[in-house]
């Protein structure tokens, strides 16, 4: 989780992002990256040093090559997530989203998930413990808007029944989990960006 503005800015820089993306295991040197990406070696070396200072890449080896010492670096994580909290008061917040059935509210809840999960990951790493989570991810194709509405109603009832069955406010040593169920249209067709390319990817025009 990237929660520092300087580190987030580095990942949003096109050149630095390209370098980080290219640093798969077992790592590479500035000279190697320069050859693969077609960039000046001095430029690559400068950006790698800055990324190393920010903790986004790390030095794993130093090898002598002729009269020079070649530094081998790799990115410090397989994936990076930018903390939505970096946007401060203008960031997505469910409390300010208004309509609970709007896309804005759903996006705000998603941002809160990322923000809270990042904090939980930091705490679990400090404690040396594994973070317990549960994720359900799937797709369903509805024949009609009515089917979609009925599915939503049944899902809400089932979740309420399960919550009533397992929730224990006074359980000694119990742990509280946040449960979220959401649905949004899956992207199944490429976006049409030019007039005449075809219909937009909307529920009314969705097709396989």
N, C-alpha and C positions, 0 to 999 in steps of 0.2 A: 504494500500500500504506500503510495507516494503522497505524503501529507505536507511536504515542504514546497513553498512556491518556487524556489530556485531549482529544485529537482524536477518539478512538474514542467517548468519552463524549458529545461534542457531536453526533456522528452518530446516537447512540442516543436522544438527546433528541427526543421527537415533534415539537415545534415547529421545532427547528433542522433536523431531517431533512426536514421538509416544505418548508422554505425552500430547502435545498440541491437537493432534487428539482425545484423550480420554476424554478431558475436556468439554463435552457437558453440557448444562444447566441441572440441577441447580448447577453444580460444584461438586467438590470432594476434599478429603483430600489426603495428601501424603500416609497415611496408606491405604485408600480405593483404591487408584491407584496401590499401591504396591501389594495388594492382587489380584486385577483384572489382572494385567499385569505380575505377577510373578517376580517382581523385589525387591531388598532390599529396605526397607522403607527409610533408611538413604540416599541411592543414589537418590531415587525419591524426597525426601525432598530437597536435595542439588540442583538438577536440577530445581525444581519448584521455589526455591528462586532466582536462576539466571534468569529464564524466567520472574519472577516478576520484577526484576531489569530492564530488557530490555523492559518492558511494553507489553509483549506478553500475559501474564496472569495477573489476578488481584485478590486481596483478597476481598471476599464478606461477610465472616462471620468468627467468632471465637467461638468455642464451647468447654466447659469444658467436658473432658472425663476422669473420674478418677482423677488422679493427674496431668494430662496433658491438655494443651490447643490445641485443634485440629483446624487447619487453613483450611478453605474451600476456594478454588480458582476456577476460571474458565477462559477460554480463552477470550481475550478482543474483538475478532471479530469472526464472523461465518466463514469467509474465509480470507486468506492472499494471496497477490500477491507480488512477489518480483520484484522490479523496475529494468528493464533491464539496466538502466543507471549506475548501480553498476559495470558493466563490463567496463565502461569508453570507451576508444578509440577502444577497441577490440570488443565492443558490436555491435549488428546489427544496421546499419544506411542506410536508403534508398539512401542517397546521394552517398554512396560508393558501392552500390550493383551492379551497372552496368546494365545488361540486365533487362529491366522492365518486361519481360515475364518469368523470372526465379523464381524458388522456393526461392532462396536467397532474391530476392527483396520482394516477398510476406512476407517472415518471418521478414524482416527488417521493413516493413510497420506495421506488427502486433506488433512488439516490440515498435515502435513509438506510436501506439495506447495506449498500456499499460502505457508507460512513460507519455504521455500527459494527459491521463485520470487520472492517479495518482495525477498529479499536479492540475488538475481541481477539483478533489475531495477534496484535501487539501484546496484549495481556497474557495470552496463552504461551507465547514465545518466552516472555520474561519468567513465567512460572514453570516453563519446561513441560507443559502439558498439552495434549492434543485437544483441539476444539471440536466439540460434538455438534454436528449439524445434520439436517435432513433436507434433501431437495428432490422434488418431483418435477419432471420436465417431459412434456409430450404434446401431441397435436390431436385435435379432433375437428372433423369437417361436418358442419351443421347443414342440414337440408334446407332450413328456413330460419328466419328471424325468430319465429315462435319457438322452434326447437332450442335455439340458443338461449332464449329467455327462460324456458322451462328447465334447461340444464343448470343455469345459474341459480334458480330457486332451489332445485334439489341439492345442488352442491352446498349451498349455504345451510340448508337444513341438516345435511349429513355432518358438516363441520361443527355446527352447533351441538349436535348430539354427542359427537366424539369429545368436544371440549367439556361438556357437562359430565361425561363419564369419567374423564381422566384428570380434570382440574381439581387440585386440592390446595386451597389457599393456606391451610395451616400445617401442611406436611413438614415435619422436621427434616432439615437438610434437603428439602426439595429445590429444584431449579426452575426458574421461570423462562419459558421460551416464547418468542414472538412468532405467531403463525399468520402467514399471508397467503391468500389464494387470489390469483388474478388471471385474466385472459385478455388477449389482444390478437388482432388478425395477424396470422403468419405471412411473411413475405415469400410468395411462391412464384412470382414472375419478376423479370428485370424491370427497372424503372424506365419509362419512356421519356426521353428528354427533348425530343424534337417533334414538332407538329407533324401529324400524319404517320408517326411510328406505330400508333395503336392506342387503345384505351388505357387510362391510368390504372394502377394497381389498387383498386378499391373493392369493397365487399360486393358491389353490384356487378363488377366486371371480372371478378376473380375466375381464373381458369387454369387447368393443368396443361 
